[in-house]
Amino acid sequence: MSELKTQLETDMRVALKAKDKVTLGTLRMVLTAVRNEELAGKTPRELEDADVVKVLVKQAKQRREAAEGFRAGGREESAEAELAEEAVIKRYLPTELTEAEVTQLVREVIAEGGFAGPRDMGKVMKAVGPKTAGRADGKLVSGIVKAELGG
């Protein structure tokens, strides 16, 4: 079993005992998403830590987008609740890369692969993807790749 999944389950039990409703509710939703991912596809499978991180990233992004939607609709209290859940999820994600760190990674990949020009954007994104997975927003990465390739 994934160490991260085990940690999520353990922390959920701690939150239950501590009566921490936000953490408990968030971890329940996240674990449900993890289980759904395990059962998706033709055969059930046990997720590795990297796969659990992907689920966490997706869940955090959903909370962030929901908060933006609530703010746009003038529902500040609901937006704050979503952001609180996102903060709980972020505790389990690897530390985020800064824009400067992402730029450096992109430059290294471009230099190593000898990529040049906007037509190589897909190749660069494919090479950078595993290095930034769960640690940087895809929009940020693609913007930096585009800028570095002169697109």
Steps between C-alpha positions, in 0.01 A plus 500: 500500500612854427665674794316820414162326499582342836594844635171647373302223672694542825453877498129455430465290815693763698270774364197291596622466859595869515160599355675703228210519254683676215792257496275199550262595220782586262692179564183294458439661160864453396505135606177442309663651191804274552278191533303602191825531307608156623174351370504691171595308192451134418672355806528640853853594598695635794625856440864592547596821683550682168145410396360613835683832454330540160161450667593753771609755239170455317301536824692815600442651157127427526486680836692800362272526196187463714625778730554727198148424382351572841693828522379602155146428617542703818495198732807579709417253781480207257823613333678503838375148574640375168834670565515342848454158339770580244737589786438158659576326169817705443645357823541170316645637177870546430622856548411718204769624267548872464468666161880539492551128574256402224675734258836342588360147449352598163830654387688183600256277310522722191881494513521122558253419224624757254147633455438826315194686388129472573463175302691317779265615776331159530834323527623740769173469696528120484856515636424760770173336611644228726738747665222744591213257567316607812750777561401767246182614329474382140400846377813650654723231349350532152528880515868477589567237231326717242703806605830309499433356155411840363139411434 
